[in-house]
Amino acid sequence: MATLSSNSTDAQVLAAYDDNASYEEDNSRAKADAFITACRILRNRLPLSAGRGPQTFTRESLQAEIEAAQRWKDAHPATTGSGSGRVRYLSMENFRG
């Protein structure tokens, strides 16, 4: 279950955005999921463009962040039963010994 919701404050959403931006470095699908959630909430809450210090968010830049995280997740499938849902199997159909 996601830790962010409609009840989360802007400060909590921004903290989750920052805390989970290292999903690639940490090789963490859970962080990628949390990062995507934070991006989606920010995208929905912000006007067309908003800044925080030297950092500026736009809906387009947040959408690009979501797509990048989703591509990373697709390239790093879950090792447990949860995740992408893709099935992988070994076929010995054309094996010659």
N, C-alpha and C positions, 0 to 999 in steps of 0.2 A: 504494500500500500504506500502511496506517495506521502511524503512528509509535508508537502505544500498543498494548499487548498485555497478556495476563495476567501477563507478567513485569514490567510497569511498576510502579514503586513508587507509593504513594499521593501522595508529593510530586510525582512526574512527572505523574500524572493531574491533580492540582490545578493544577499549573503550566500544563498544556495547556488546562484549563478557563478559567483566567484569560487566557492568551495569545490564545486564539481567541474569546473573548467579543465581540470587536470585529468580528465578521464582517460585520455590517450597515454599520458605519462605513467599513470597508475595502472593502466591496462584494466580498467574497471567498467564493465557493462552497467553496473548499478549506478555509478557516477554519471555515465552517459545518459541513462534514463532520467536521473534527477536533473541533469543539465538541460535536457530537452524540455522537461516539465517547467523549469524556471524560465526558459526562453519563451515557451508558449504563454505563460502567465504574463511575462513582461510585454510580449507582443500585443496581447489583448488589453493590457492596462495603459500602455503608453499612447500619447498622441502620435501623430505622424513622425515626429522626431523629438527626442528628449536627450538631455545631457546630464552627466553626473561627473563633475570635475572635468578633466580633460577627455573623458570618454563620452561618446555620443552614440545612442542607440537609434536605429530606425527599424520599422517593421521589416524592411527588406533585409537588413543586416542580421536581425534575429532569425528570420526565415532561413537565411544562408547558414547560420550556426546550427539550426535544427537539422537541415539537410546534411551538413557535414558530420554531425554526430550520428545520424541515422546510417550514413554510408560507413562510418567507422564500425558501428554495431554489426552491420551486414558482413563486414570483412572479418569480424571477430565473433563468430557464433558462440553461444553459450555452451558450456561443457556439461551442464545439467539438463534436466528435462524442460526447463523454461527457456524462453527467449524467442528466437526467430521462427521456430516451428518447422524449419527445414529438416527433412529426413536424409540421412546419409547412410549408405550401406555399401558393402563390398560385394562385387559380383565376380564369381570365378568362371563365368560363362565361356570366355574365350581363352582361358588358361590352358597352356599345354605344358606338361611336365617332362 
